[in-house]
Amino acid sequence: MRVITPDLLVAAVTELSRGSKLVRLKDVQAWCEWNGVDAQGDGLRNQALWEAERAEAQGQRRLLKFKSGECKQSRLGWALIPHGTKARELATDLRWCEQAWNGMDWEWVGGVAPVPERRPNRTRTEEQAPASP
């Protein structure tokens, strides 16, 4: 099985961007599985994918990166640079922000990370509360 490279990451985003200009991580992972590409590698979860993403950002810079928040469980996506305007609109609708590679790390474009939207707390009524023994 081939391990994902920057070129394969761009190929995945290119193919998937025919449907939506903002391509989500889960769709790239499915593309990798469908095409026999290893996104995992030998390291941690999706380590090869993160290395390919970083190498692409340090090299030709054909992709834009968007993220939903600061935590590791944040939603993530990419777009081709020519699709930047439409991808930024879609990202704004999702409350995602753009990140850019500064040569050492990913930083938020505009300097501020988005605040992940929290689900509202549901308060139970007495009728919904479990019966006490």
N, CA, C and O atoms as a Tinker XYZ file with bonds, in Angstrom:
   532  protein
     1  N      0.840000   -1.173000    0.000000    73     2
     2  CA     0.000000    0.000000    0.000000    64     1     3
     3  C      0.894000    1.249000    0.000000    63     2     4     5
     4  O      1.883000    1.313000    0.730000    81     3
     5  N      0.539000    2.221000   -0.813000    73     3     6
     6  CA     1.293000    3.482000   -0.867000    64     5     7
     7  C      0.972000    4.328000    0.360000    63     6     8     9
     8  O     -0.163000    4.352000    0.835000    81     7
     9  N      1.975000    5.012000    0.856000    73     7    10
    10  CA     1.770000    5.954000    1.954000    64     9    11
    11  C      1.518000    7.323000    1.336000    63    10    12    13
    12  O      2.129000    7.685000    0.331000    81    11
    13  N      0.625000    8.067000    1.941000    73    11    14
    14  CA     0.240000    9.366000    1.386000    64    13    15
    15  C      1.438000   10.311000    1.312000    63    14    16    17
    16  O      2.285000   10.345000    2.205000    81    15
    17  N      1.482000   11.058000    0.243000    73    15    18
    18  CA     2.526000   12.054000   -0.010000    64    17    19
    19  C      1.842000   13.401000   -0.240000    63    18    20    21
    20  O      0.620000   13.453000   -0.378000    81    19
    21  N      2.606000   14.483000   -0.283000    73    19    22
    22  CA     1.974000   15.775000   -0.607000    64    21    23
    23  C      1.221000   15.743000   -1.940000    63    22    24    25
    24  O      0.133000   16.308000   -2.053000    81    23
    25  N      1.798000   15.084000   -2.946000    73    23    26
    26  CA     1.127000   15.013000   -4.254000    64    25    27
    27  C     -0.178000   14.230000   -4.179000    63    26    28    29
    28  O     -1.159000   14.600000   -4.825000    81    27
    29  N     -0.200000   13.149000   -3.395000    73    27    30
    30  CA    -1.438000   12.374000   -3.252000    64    29    31
    31  C     -2.484000   13.147000   -2.452000    63    30    32    33
    32  O     -3.678000   13.043000   -2.734000    81    31
    33  N     -2.051000   13.911000   -1.468000    73    31    34
    34  CA    -2.991000   14.744000   -0.717000    64    33    35
    35  C     -3.639000   15.772000   -1.641000    63    34    36    37
    36  O     -4.853000   15.973000   -1.600000    81    35
    37  N     -2.836000   16.412000   -2.465000    73    35    38
    38  CA    -3.375000   17.389000   -3.423000    64    37    39
    39  C     -4.288000   16.690000   -4.429000    63    38    40    41
    40  O     -5.318000   17.245000   -4.811000    81    39
    41  N     -3.929000   15.490000   -4.860000    73    39    42
    42  CA    -4.777000   14.737000   -5.789000    64    41    43
    43  C     -6.128000   14.424000   -5.149000    63    42    44    45
    44  O     -7.168000   14.535000   -5.800000    81    43
    45  N     -6.112000   14.037000   -3.884000    73    43    46
    46  CA    -7.365000   13.747000   -3.181000    64    45    47
    47  C     -8.231000   15.001000   -3.086000    63    46    48    49
    48  O     -9.422000   14.955000   -3.394000    81    47
    49  N     -7.646000   16.116000   -2.664000    73    47    50
    50  CA    -8.406000   17.358000   -2.534000    64    49    51
    51  C     -8.917000   17.812000   -3.899000    63    50    52    53
    52  O    -10.043000   18.296000   -4.008000    81    51
    53  N     -8.107000   17.661000   -4.928000    73    51    54
    54  CA    -8.512000   18.047000   -6.283000    64    53    55
    55  C     -9.723000   17.238000   -6.728000    63    54    56    57
    56  O    -10.705000   17.794000   -7.221000    81    55
    57  N     -9.648000   15.923000   -6.551000    73    55    58
    58  CA   -10.750000   15.062000   -6.974000    64    57    59
    59  C    -12.015000   15.337000   -6.156000    63    58    60    61
    60  O    -13.113000   15.417000   -6.706000    81    59
    61  N    -11.850000   15.478000   -4.857000    73    59    62
    62  CA   -13.010000   15.675000   -3.987000    64    61    63
    63  C    -13.609000   17.073000   -4.103000    63    62    64    65
    64  O    -14.783000   17.271000   -3.787000    81    63
    65  N    -12.818000   18.038000   -4.551000    73    63    66
    66  CA   -13.327000   19.415000   -4.637000    64    65    67
    67  C    -14.289000   19.609000   -5.805000    63    66    68    69
    68  O    -14.840000   20.696000   -5.979000    81    67
    69  N    -14.491000   18.581000   -6.592000    73    67    70
    70  CA   -15.517000   18.663000   -7.635000    64    69    71
    71  C    -16.899000   18.737000   -7.004000    63    70    72    73
    72  O    -17.827000   19.306000   -7.579000    81    71
    73  N    -17.028000   18.148000   -5.797000    73    71    74
    74  CA   -18.309000   18.169000   -5.096000    64    73    75
    75  C    -18.460000   19.389000   -4.213000    63    74    76    77
    76  O    -19.500000   20.048000   -4.240000    81    75
    77  N    -17.443000   19.698000   -3.433000    73    75    78
    78  CA   -17.468000   20.852000   -2.548000    64    77    79
    79  C    -16.085000   21.484000   -2.564000    63    78    80    81
    80  O    -15.078000   20.776000   -2.583000    81    79
    81  N    -16.030000   22.787000   -2.555000    73    79    82
    82  CA   -14.731000   23.474000   -2.633000    64    81    83
    83  C    -13.959000   23.392000   -1.323000    63    82    84    85
    84  O    -12.755000   23.650000   -1.301000    81    83
    85  N    -14.635000   23.034000   -0.226000    73    83    86
    86  CA   -13.992000   22.809000    1.061000    64    85    87
    87  C    -14.072000   21.316000    1.348000    63    86    88    89
    88  O    -15.154000   20.785000    1.594000    81    87
    89  N    -12.932000   20.643000    1.316000    73    87    90
    90  CA   -12.867000   19.192000    1.437000    64    89    91
    91  C    -12.520000   18.823000    2.872000    63    90    92    93
    92  O    -11.516000   19.282000    3.416000    81    91
    93  N    -13.347000   18.001000    3.472000    73    91    94
    94  CA   -13.178000   17.635000    4.880000    64    93    95
    95  C    -12.197000   16.475000    5.052000    63    94    96    97
    96  O    -12.002000   15.652000    4.157000    81    95
    97  N    -11.592000   16.445000    6.231000    73    95    98
    98  CA   -10.639000   15.395000    6.587000    64    97    99
    99  C    -11.240000   14.014000    6.381000    63    98   100   101
   100  O    -10.598000   13.138000    5.802000    81    99
   101  N    -12.471000   13.811000    6.852000    73    99   102
   102  CA   -13.081000   12.485000    6.748000    64   101   103
   103  C    -13.220000   12.048000    5.288000    63   102   104   105
   104  O    -13.143000   10.856000    4.992000    81   103
   105  N    -13.425000   13.000000    4.374000    73   103   106
   106  CA   -13.539000   12.657000    2.958000    64   105   107
   107  C    -12.176000   12.290000    2.376000    63   106   108   109
   108  O    -12.079000   11.398000    1.533000    81   107
   109  N    -11.132000   12.972000    2.822000    73   107   110
   110  CA    -9.772000   12.621000    2.376000    64   109   111
   111  C     -9.405000   11.238000    2.905000    63   110   112   113
   112  O     -8.798000   10.447000    2.183000    81   111
   113  N     -9.761000   10.935000    4.142000    73   111   114
   114  CA    -9.486000    9.614000    4.699000    64   113   115
   115  C    -10.223000    8.532000    3.906000    63   114   116   117
   116  O     -9.655000    7.477000    3.624000    81   115
   117  N    -11.476000    8.786000    3.547000    73   115   118
   118  CA   -12.237000    7.822000    2.738000    64   117   119
   119  C    -11.609000    7.673000    1.355000    63   118   120   121
   120  O    -11.541000    6.563000    0.827000    81   119
   121  N    -11.149000    8.777000    0.760000    73   119   122
   122  CA   -10.475000    8.727000   -0.540000    64   121   123
   123  C     -9.231000    7.850000   -0.440000    63   122   124   125
   124  O     -8.971000    7.032000   -1.322000    81   123
   125  N     -8.474000    8.022000    0.624000    73   123   126
   126  CA    -7.258000    7.221000    0.824000    64   125   127
   127  C     -7.601000    5.738000    0.906000    63   126   128   129
   128  O     -6.952000    4.909000    0.269000    81   127
   129  N     -8.613000    5.412000    1.682000    73   127   130
   130  CA    -9.020000    4.019000    1.827000    64   129   131
   131  C     -9.465000    3.442000    0.484000    63   130   132   133
   132  O     -9.081000    2.329000    0.126000    81   131
   133  N    -10.262000    4.185000   -0.247000    73   131   134
   134  CA   -10.794000    3.747000   -1.547000    64   133   135
   135  C     -9.674000    3.530000   -2.564000    63   134   136   137
   136  O     -9.751000    2.619000   -3.388000    81   135
   137  N     -8.627000    4.372000   -2.506000    73   135   138
   138  CA    -7.552000    4.327000   -3.488000    64   137   139
   139  C     -6.310000    3.566000   -3.006000    63   138   140   141
   140  O     -5.263000    3.629000   -3.650000    81   139
   141  N     -6.416000    2.862000   -1.903000    73   139   142
   142  CA    -5.304000    2.062000   -1.400000    64   141   143
   143  C     -4.118000    2.897000   -0.950000    63   142   144   145
   144  O     -2.967000    2.517000   -1.164000    81   143
   145  N     -4.400000    4.037000   -0.325000    73   143   146
   146  CA    -3.353000    4.928000    0.168000    64   145   147
   147  C     -3.395000    4.905000    1.695000    63   146   148   149
   148  O     -4.457000    5.043000    2.301000    81   147
   149  N     -2.234000    4.729000    2.300000    73   147   150
   150  CA    -2.123000    4.660000    3.754000    64   149   151
   151  C     -1.971000    6.071000    4.321000    63   150   152   153
   152  O     -0.944000    6.715000    4.109000    81   151
   153  N     -2.985000    6.554000    5.038000    73   151   154
   154  CA    -2.920000    7.870000    5.673000    64   153   155
   155  C     -2.332000    7.774000    7.070000    63   154   156   157
   156  O     -1.959000    8.787000    7.662000    81   155
   157  N     -2.248000    6.568000    7.593000    73   155   158
   158  CA    -1.786000    6.327000    8.955000    64   157   159
   159  C     -0.268000    6.364000    9.058000    63   158   160   161
   160  O      0.288000    7.091000    9.881000    81   159
   161  N      0.394000    5.584000    8.227000    73   159   162
   162  CA     1.850000    5.462000    8.328000    64   161   163
   163  C      2.238000    4.614000    9.518000    63   162   164   165
   164  O      1.403000    3.898000   10.071000    81   163
   165  N      3.487000    4.688000    9.916000    73   163   166
   166  CA     3.980000    3.874000   11.023000    64   165   167
   167  C      3.829000    4.553000   12.374000    63   166   168   169
   168  O      3.992000    3.907000   13.409000    81   167
   169  N      3.524000    5.826000   12.383000    73   167   170
   170  CA     3.474000    6.582000   13.629000    64   169   171
   171  C      2.102000    6.607000   14.255000    63   170   172   173
   172  O      1.348000    5.635000   14.203000    81   171
   173  N      1.800000    7.735000   14.844000    73   171   174
   174  CA     0.521000    7.939000   15.507000    64   173   175
   175  C     -0.609000    7.976000   14.494000    63   174   176   177
   176  O     -0.382000    7.864000   13.290000    81   175
   177  N     -1.825000    8.135000   14.989000    73   175   178
   178  CA    -2.998000    8.160000   14.115000    64   177   179
   179  C     -2.862000    9.257000   13.057000    63   178   180   181
   180  O     -2.657000   10.424000   13.392000    81   179
   181  N     -2.974000    8.888000   11.803000    73   179   182
   182  CA    -2.877000    9.787000   10.648000    64   181   183
   183  C     -1.534000   10.517000   10.554000    63   182   184   185
   184  O     -1.453000   11.586000    9.949000    81   183
   185  N     -0.501000    9.956000   11.139000    73   183   186
   186  CA     0.810000   10.598000   11.143000    64   185   187
   187  C      1.305000   10.879000    9.721000    63   186   188   189
   188  O      1.838000   11.956000    9.453000    81   187
   189  N      1.134000    9.927000    8.823000    73   187   190
   190  CA     1.591000   10.121000    7.440000    64   189   191
   191  C      0.825000   11.261000    6.770000    63   190   192   193
   192  O      1.401000   12.019000    5.989000    81   191
   193  N     -0.452000   11.386000    7.065000    73   191   194
   194  CA    -1.260000   12.468000    6.500000    64   193   195
   195  C     -0.761000   13.818000    6.997000    63   194   196   197
   196  O     -0.648000   14.763000    6.216000    81   195
   197  N     -0.460000   13.919000    8.294000    73   195   198
   198  CA     0.018000   15.193000    8.843000    64   197   199
   199  C      1.394000   15.549000    8.284000    63   198   200   201
   200  O      1.687000   16.720000    8.040000    81   199
   201  N      2.225000   14.547000    8.084000    73   199   202
   202  CA     3.539000   14.803000    7.490000    64   201   203
   203  C      3.403000   15.253000    6.039000    63   202   204   205
   204  O      4.128000   16.142000    5.592000    81   203
   205  N      2.479000   14.643000    5.305000    73   203   206
   206  CA     2.242000   15.049000    3.913000    64   205   207
   207  C      1.702000   16.475000    3.862000    63   206   208   209
   208  O      2.097000   17.263000    3.002000    81   207
   209  N      0.812000   16.798000    4.771000    73   207   210
   210  CA     0.245000   18.142000    4.821000    64   209   211
   211  C      1.343000   19.174000    5.109000    63   210   212   213
   212  O      1.414000   20.215000    4.455000    81   211
   213  N      2.187000   18.876000    6.085000    73   211   214
   214  CA     3.270000   19.802000    6.444000    64   213   215
   215  C      4.259000   19.961000    5.293000    63   214   216   217
   216  O      4.691000   21.074000    4.994000    81   215
   217  N      4.618000   18.851000    4.648000    73   215   218
   218  CA     5.548000   18.914000    3.514000    64   217   219
   219  C      4.952000   19.718000    2.360000    63   218   220   221
   220  O      5.665000   20.460000    1.685000    81   219
   221  N      3.653000   19.572000    2.136000    73   219   222
   222  CA     2.992000   20.328000    1.072000    64   221   223
   223  C      3.004000   21.817000    1.405000    63   222   224   225
   224  O      3.235000   22.646000    0.525000    81   223
   225  N      2.759000   22.163000    2.666000    73   223   226
   226  CA     2.750000   23.569000    3.087000    64   225   227
   227  C      4.139000   24.196000    2.992000    63   226   228   229
   228  O      4.266000   25.395000    2.742000    81   227
   229  N      5.172000   23.392000    3.189000    73   227   230
   230  CA     6.545000   23.896000    3.103000    64   229   231
   231  C      7.026000   23.954000    1.660000    63   230   232   233
   232  O      7.996000   24.645000    1.349000    81   231
   233  N      6.348000   23.229000    0.784000    73   231   234
   234  CA     6.779000   23.141000   -0.610000    64   233   235
   235  C      5.985000   24.033000   -1.531000    63   234   236   237
   236  O      6.096000   25.258000   -1.485000    81   235
   237  N      5.182000   23.405000   -2.370000    73   235   238
   238  CA     4.498000   24.130000   -3.434000    64   237   239
   239  C      3.308000   24.963000   -2.970000    63   238   240   241
   240  O      2.881000   25.866000   -3.690000    81   239
   241  N      2.771000   24.691000   -1.808000    73   239   242
   242  CA     1.622000   25.445000   -1.257000    64   241   243
   243  C      0.449000   25.503000   -2.235000    63   242   244   245
   244  O      0.076000   26.572000   -2.719000    81   243
   245  N     -0.109000   24.358000   -2.508000    73   243   246
   246  CA    -1.254000   24.276000   -3.407000    64   245   247
   247  C     -2.576000   24.203000   -2.656000    63   246   248   249
   248  O     -3.648000   24.273000   -3.258000    81   247
   249  N     -2.491000   24.059000   -1.317000    73   247   250
   250  CA    -3.687000   23.876000   -0.510000    64   249   251
   251  C     -3.827000   24.962000    0.546000    63   250   252   253
   252  O     -2.840000   25.497000    1.052000    81   251
   253  N     -5.071000   25.269000    0.862000    73   251   254
   254  CA    -5.413000   26.106000    1.999000    64   253   255
   255  C     -5.925000   25.164000    3.084000    63   254   256   257
   256  O     -6.525000   24.134000    2.776000    81   255
   257  N     -5.695000   25.504000    4.339000    73   255   258
   258  CA    -6.138000   24.667000    5.453000    64   257   259
   259  C     -7.140000   25.441000    6.299000    63   258   260   261
   260  O     -6.953000   26.627000    6.572000    81   259
   261  N     -8.206000   24.757000    6.712000    73   259   262
   262  CA    -9.239000   25.342000    7.553000    64   261   263
   263  C     -9.494000   24.407000    8.727000    63   262   264   265
   264  O     -9.424000   23.185000    8.593000    81   263
   265  N     -9.794000   25.008000    9.891000    73   263   266
   266  CA   -10.017000   24.214000   11.089000    64   265   267
   267  C    -11.112000   24.856000   11.925000    63   266   268   269
   268  O    -11.319000   26.069000   11.882000    81   267
   269  N    -11.814000   24.014000   12.694000    73   267   270
   270  CA   -12.960000   24.513000   13.459000    64   269   271
   271  C    -12.606000   25.033000   14.840000    63   270   272   273
   272  O    -13.435000   25.706000   15.452000    81   271
   273  N    -11.436000   24.761000   15.355000    73   271   274
   274  CA   -11.083000   25.220000   16.691000    64   273   275
   275  C     -9.687000   24.808000   17.086000    63   274   276   277
   276  O     -8.915000   24.321000   16.260000    81   275
   277  N     -9.361000   25.003000   18.358000    73   275   278
   278  CA    -8.009000   24.766000   18.844000    64   277   279
   279  C     -7.730000   23.320000   19.225000    63   278   280   281
   280  O     -6.580000   22.885000   19.156000    81   279
   281  N     -8.735000   22.571000   19.620000    73   279   282
   282  CA    -8.492000   21.239000   20.166000    64   281   283
   283  C     -8.156000   20.230000   19.072000    63   282   284   285
   284  O     -8.428000   20.457000   17.893000    81   283
   285  N     -7.564000   19.121000   19.481000    73   283   286
   286  CA    -7.160000   18.095000   18.524000    64   285   287
   287  C     -8.352000   17.444000   17.839000    63   286   288   289
   288  O     -8.218000   16.907000   16.740000    81   287
   289  N     -9.510000   17.486000   18.476000    73   287   290
   290  CA   -10.702000   16.884000   17.894000    64   289   291
   291  C    -11.425000   17.838000   16.949000    63   290   292   293
   292  O    -12.511000   17.525000   16.462000    81   291
   293  N    -10.837000   18.984000   16.692000    73   291   294
   294  CA   -11.457000   19.958000   15.788000    64   293   295
   295  C    -11.656000   19.362000   14.404000    63   294   296   297
   296  O    -10.904000   18.488000   13.972000    81   295
   297  N    -12.652000   19.838000   13.738000    73   295   298
   298  CA   -12.881000   19.436000   12.357000    64   297   299
   299  C    -11.868000   20.160000   11.478000    63   298   300   301
   300  O    -11.430000   21.266000   11.796000    81   299
   301  N    -11.504000   19.524000   10.377000    73   299   302
   302  CA   -10.414000   20.015000    9.548000    64   301   303
   303  C    -10.760000   19.823000    8.089000    63   302   304   305
   304  O    -11.454000   18.875000    7.723000    81   303
   305  N    -10.269000   20.735000    7.249000    73   303   306
   306  CA   -10.497000   20.604000    5.822000    64   305   307
   307  C     -9.477000   21.389000    5.025000    63   306   308   309
   308  O     -8.737000   22.215000    5.559000    81   307
   309  N     -9.456000   21.106000    3.725000    73   307   310
   310  CA    -8.529000   21.767000    2.820000    64   309   311
   311  C     -9.284000   22.251000    1.588000    63   310   312   313
   312  O    -10.387000   21.794000    1.287000    81   311
   313  N     -8.660000   23.183000    0.893000    73   311   314
   314  CA    -9.194000   23.669000   -0.379000    64   313   315
   315  C     -8.021000   23.987000   -1.288000    63   314   316   317
   316  O     -6.927000   24.307000   -0.823000    81   315
   317  N     -8.262000   23.897000   -2.585000    73   315   318
   318  CA    -7.260000   24.322000   -3.555000    64   317   319
   319  C     -7.219000   25.847000   -3.559000    63   318   320   321
   320  O     -8.254000   26.493000   -3.397000    81   319
   321  N     -6.057000   26.416000   -3.739000    73   319   322
   322  CA    -5.910000   27.870000   -3.719000    64   321   323
   323  C     -6.849000   28.565000   -4.712000    63   322   324   325
   324  O     -7.427000   29.593000   -4.358000    81   323
   325  N     -7.033000   28.050000   -5.953000    73   323   326
   326  CA    -7.977000   28.715000   -6.867000    64   325   327
   327  C     -9.423000   28.729000   -6.354000    63   326   328   329
   328  O    -10.230000   29.543000   -6.804000    81   327
   329  N     -9.754000   27.831000   -5.417000    73   327   330
   330  CA   -11.110000   27.771000   -4.863000    64   329   331
   331  C    -11.197000   28.537000   -3.543000    63   330   332   333
   332  O    -12.173000   28.389000   -2.807000    81   331
   333  N    -10.198000   29.344000   -3.242000    73   331   334
   334  CA   -10.094000   30.013000   -1.955000    64   333   335
   335  C    -11.304000   30.839000   -1.562000    63   334   336   337
   336  O    -11.755000   30.755000   -0.420000    81   335
   337  N    -11.838000   31.628000   -2.469000    73   335   338
   338  CA   -12.971000   32.497000   -2.142000    64   337   339
   339  C    -14.176000   31.678000   -1.719000    63   338   340   341
   340  O    -14.779000   31.948000   -0.680000    81   339
   341  N    -14.530000   30.682000   -2.514000    73   339   342
   342  CA   -15.689000   29.834000   -2.193000    64   341   343
   343  C    -15.426000   29.025000   -0.925000    63   342   344   345
   344  O    -16.323000   28.873000   -0.096000    81   343
   345  N    -14.211000   28.506000   -0.763000    73   343   346
   346  CA   -13.874000   27.728000    0.430000    64   345   347
   347  C    -13.954000   28.589000    1.690000    63   346   348   349
   348  O    -14.421000   28.122000    2.729000    81   347
   349  N    -13.509000   29.827000    1.606000    73   347   350
   350  CA   -13.585000   30.734000    2.763000    64   349   351
   351  C    -15.041000   31.027000    3.130000    63   350   352   353
   352  O    -15.373000   31.125000    4.312000    81   351
   353  N    -15.911000   31.167000    2.126000    73   351   354
   354  CA   -17.338000   31.369000    2.394000    64   353   355
   355  C    -17.922000   30.154000    3.122000    63   354   356   357
   356  O    -18.635000   30.293000    4.116000    81   355
   357  N    -17.609000   28.969000    2.610000    73   355   358
   358  CA   -18.097000   27.743000    3.236000    64   357   359
   359  C    -17.553000   27.597000    4.654000    63   358   360   361
   360  O    -18.284000   27.217000    5.568000    81   359
   361  N    -16.267000   27.899000    4.833000    73   359   362
   362  CA   -15.650000   27.814000    6.160000    64   361   363
   363  C    -16.300000   28.792000    7.126000    63   362   364   365
   364  O    -16.513000   28.462000    8.293000    81   363
   365  N    -16.613000   29.981000    6.656000    73   363   366
   366  CA   -17.278000   30.979000    7.505000    64   365   367
   367  C    -18.643000   30.468000    7.945000    63   366   368   369
   368  O    -19.018000   30.627000    9.107000    81   367
   369  N    -19.387000   29.859000    7.033000    73   367   370
   370  CA   -20.694000   29.297000    7.377000    64   369   371
   371  C    -20.578000   28.216000    8.449000    63   370   372   373
   372  O    -21.473000   28.052000    9.279000    81   371
   373  N    -19.456000   27.475000    8.422000    73   371   374
   374  CA   -19.230000   26.407000    9.402000    64   373   375
   375  C    -18.549000   26.909000   10.671000    63   374   376   377
   376  O    -18.346000   26.146000   11.616000    81   375
   377  N    -18.198000   28.192000   10.690000    73   375   378
   378  CA   -17.443000   28.814000   11.787000    64   377   379
   379  C    -16.038000   28.219000   11.907000    63   378   380   381
   380  O    -15.505000   28.064000   13.006000    81   379
   381  N    -15.460000   27.895000   10.769000    73   379   382
   382  CA   -14.075000   27.432000   10.704000    64   381   383
   383  C    -13.213000   28.629000   10.336000    63   382   384   385
   384  O    -13.700000   29.593000    9.747000    81   383
   385  N    -11.933000   28.567000   10.682000    73   383   386
   386  CA   -10.993000   29.621000   10.314000    64   385   387
   387  C     -9.817000   29.021000    9.548000    63   386   388   389
   388  O     -9.523000   27.829000    9.642000    81   387
   389  N     -9.172000   29.871000    8.807000    73   387   390
   390  CA    -8.043000   29.445000    7.989000    64   389   391
   391  C     -6.764000   29.420000    8.824000    63   390   392   393
   392  O     -6.576000   30.240000    9.722000    81   391
   393  N     -5.897000   28.470000    8.512000    73   391   394
   394  CA    -4.578000   28.399000    9.120000    64   393   395
   395  C     -3.532000   28.491000    8.024000    63   394   396   397
   396  O     -3.767000   28.067000    6.893000    81   395
   397  N     -2.379000   29.045000    8.362000    73   395   398
   398  CA    -1.273000   29.154000    7.405000    64   397   399
   399  C     -0.006000   28.659000    8.083000    63   398   400   401
   400  O      0.166000   28.817000    9.292000    81   399
   401  N      0.877000   28.061000    7.299000    73   399   402
   402  CA     2.150000   27.553000    7.787000    64   401   403
   403  C      3.143000   28.709000    7.831000    63   402   404   405
   404  O      3.349000   29.388000    6.825000    81   403
   405  N      3.756000   28.936000    8.984000    73   403   406
   406  CA     4.699000   30.042000    9.122000    64   405   407
   407  C      6.153000   29.602000    8.978000    63   406   408   409
   408  O      7.071000   30.390000    9.204000    81   407
   409  N      6.354000   28.361000    8.608000    73   407   410
   410  CA     7.707000   27.816000    8.479000    64   409   411
   411  C      8.082000   26.908000    9.641000    63   410   412   413
   412  O      8.990000   26.084000    9.533000    81   411
   413  N      7.368000   27.071000   10.759000    73   411   414
   414  CA     7.634000   26.229000   11.921000    64   413   415
   415  C      6.363000   25.606000   12.493000    63   414   416   417
   416  O      6.407000   24.522000   13.075000    81   415
   417  N      5.244000   26.285000   12.327000    73   415   418
   418  CA     4.007000   25.822000   12.932000    64   417   419
   419  C      2.814000   26.409000   12.171000    63   418   420   421
   420  O      2.970000   27.321000   11.360000    81   419
   421  N      1.632000   25.874000   12.443000    73   419   422
   422  CA     0.406000   26.408000   11.863000    64   421   423
   423  C     -0.074000   27.548000   12.740000    63   422   424   425
   424  O     -0.157000   27.399000   13.960000    81   423
   425  N     -0.391000   28.680000   12.137000    73   423   426
   426  CA    -0.967000   29.785000   12.899000    64   425   427
   427  C     -2.282000   30.196000   12.254000    63   426   428   429
   428  O     -2.509000   29.982000   11.063000    81   427
   429  N     -3.137000   30.789000   13.069000    73   427   430
   430  CA    -4.456000   31.204000   12.602000    64   429   431
   431  C     -4.327000   32.474000   11.774000    63   430   432   433
   432  O     -3.701000   33.440000   12.212000    81   431
   433  N     -4.906000   32.481000   10.597000    73   431   434
   434  CA    -4.941000   33.686000    9.776000    64   433   435
   435  C     -5.828000   34.681000   10.516000    63   434   436   437
   436  O     -6.971000   34.368000   10.849000    81   435
   437  N     -5.320000   35.844000   10.767000    73   435   438
   438  CA    -6.042000   36.823000   11.576000    64   437   439
   439  C     -5.654000   36.757000   13.040000    63   438   440   441
   440  O     -6.034000   37.625000   13.826000    81   439
   441  N     -4.893000   35.724000   13.414000    73   439   442
   442  CA    -4.353000   35.625000   14.756000    64   441   443
   443  C     -5.241000   35.052000   15.836000    63   442   444   445
   444  O     -4.780000   34.854000   16.960000    81   443
   445  N     -6.497000   34.777000   15.536000    73   443   446
   446  CA    -7.400000   34.304000   16.580000    64   445   447
   447  C     -8.041000   32.979000   16.151000    63   446   448   449
   448  O     -8.582000   32.854000   15.052000    81   447
   449  N     -7.962000   32.005000   17.047000    73   447   450
   450  CA    -8.600000   30.715000   16.788000    64   449   451
   451  C    -10.105000   30.840000   16.983000    63   450   452   453
   452  O    -10.558000   31.588000   17.849000    81   451
   453  N    -10.884000   30.114000   16.184000    73   451   454
   454  CA   -12.326000   30.156000   16.395000    64   453   455
   455  C    -12.683000   29.485000   17.719000    63   454   456   457
   456  O    -12.001000   28.561000   18.164000    81   455
   457  N    -13.740000   29.952000   18.328000    73   455   458
   458  CA   -14.222000   29.327000   19.553000    64   457   459
   459  C    -15.184000   28.225000   19.135000    63   458   460   461
   460  O    -16.217000   28.500000   18.524000    81   459
   461  N    -14.848000   26.965000   19.464000    73   459   462
   462  CA   -15.756000   25.882000   19.079000    64   461   463
   463  C    -17.133000   26.083000   19.695000    63   462   464   465
   464  O    -17.265000   26.441000   20.866000    81   463
   465  N    -18.135000   25.849000   18.896000    73   463   466
   466  CA   -19.505000   26.014000   19.376000    64   465   467
   467  C    -19.844000   24.852000   20.286000    63   466   468   469
   468  O    -19.640000   23.691000   19.930000    81   467
   469  N    -20.350000   25.162000   21.434000    73   467   470
   470  CA   -20.734000   24.147000   22.413000    64   469   471
   471  C    -22.207000   23.806000   22.239000    63   470   472   473
   472  O    -23.031000   24.654000   21.895000    81   471
   473  N    -22.505000   22.552000   22.485000    73   471   474
   474  CA   -23.912000   22.158000   22.467000    64   473   475
   475  C    -24.580000   22.724000   23.712000    63   474   476   477
   476  O    -23.978000   22.738000   24.786000    81   475
   477  N    -25.791000   23.180000   23.582000    73   475   478
   478  CA   -26.465000   23.717000   24.770000    64   477   479
   479  C    -26.708000   22.599000   25.792000    63   478   480   481
   480  O    -27.019000   21.463000   25.436000    81   479
   481  N    -26.559000   22.956000   27.055000    73   479   482
   482  CA   -26.841000   21.980000   28.118000    64   481   483
   483  C    -28.334000   21.747000   28.180000    63   482   484   485
   484  O    -29.136000   22.680000   28.139000    81   483
   485  N    -28.677000   20.508000   28.278000    73   483   486
   486  CA   -30.087000   20.174000   28.445000    64   485   487
   487  C    -30.337000   19.979000   29.928000    63   486   488   489
   488  O    -29.595000   19.261000   30.598000    81   487
   489  N    -31.337000   20.590000   30.424000    73   487   490
   490  CA   -31.697000   20.368000   31.819000    64   489   491
   491  C    -32.861000   19.397000   31.839000    63   490   492   493
   492  O    -33.814000   19.508000   31.068000    81   491
   493  N    -32.749000   18.460000   32.729000    73   491   494
   494  CA   -33.808000   17.460000   32.830000    64   493   495
   495  C    -34.942000   17.993000   33.686000    63   494   496   497
   496  O    -34.743000   18.699000   34.674000    81   495
   497  N    -36.106000   17.632000   33.273000    73   495   498
   498  CA   -37.260000   17.911000   34.132000    64   497   499
   499  C    -37.375000   16.756000   35.106000    63   498   500   501
   500  O    -36.726000   15.724000   34.931000    81   499
   501  N    -38.185000   16.922000   36.116000    73   499   502
   502  CA   -38.354000   15.844000   37.086000    64   501   503
   503  C    -38.858000   14.586000   36.419000    63   502   504   505
   504  O    -38.484000   13.480000   36.810000    81   503
   505  N    -39.709000   14.744000   35.409000    73   503   506
   506  CA   -40.278000   13.591000   34.721000    64   505   507
   507  C    -39.217000   12.826000   33.944000    63   506   508   509
   508  O    -39.324000   11.609000   33.791000    81   507
   509  N    -38.181000   13.528000   33.446000    73   507   510
   510  CA   -37.132000   12.881000   32.653000    64   509   511
   511  C    -36.030000   12.297000   33.519000    63   510   512   513
   512  O    -35.293000   11.420000   33.068000    81   511
   513  N    -35.904000   12.765000   34.750000    73   511   514
   514  CA   -34.839000   12.291000   35.624000    64   513   515
   515  C    -35.075000   10.820000   35.962000    63   514   516   517
   516  O    -36.215000   10.377000   36.102000    81   515
   517  N    -33.976000   10.072000   36.091000    73   515   518
   518  CA   -34.143000    8.653000   36.453000    64   517   519
   519  C    -34.750000    8.531000   37.849000    63   518   520   521
   520  O    -34.477000    9.334000   38.741000    81   519
   521  N    -35.553000    7.533000   38.003000    73   519   522
   522  CA   -36.197000    7.297000   39.303000    64   521   523
   523  C    -35.148000    6.890000   40.328000    63   522   524   525
   524  O    -34.243000    6.119000   40.013000    81   523
   525  N    -35.258000    7.394000   41.538000    73   523   526
   526  CA   -34.302000    7.015000   42.574000    64   525   527
   527  C    -34.784000    5.749000   43.254000    63   526   528   529
   528  O    -35.986000    5.505000   43.360000    81   527
   529  N    -33.830000    4.939000   43.718000    73   527   530
   530  CA   -34.215000    3.637000   44.300000    64   529   531
   531  C    -34.927000    3.730000   45.606000    63   530   532
   532  O    -35.296000    2.707000   46.183000    81   531
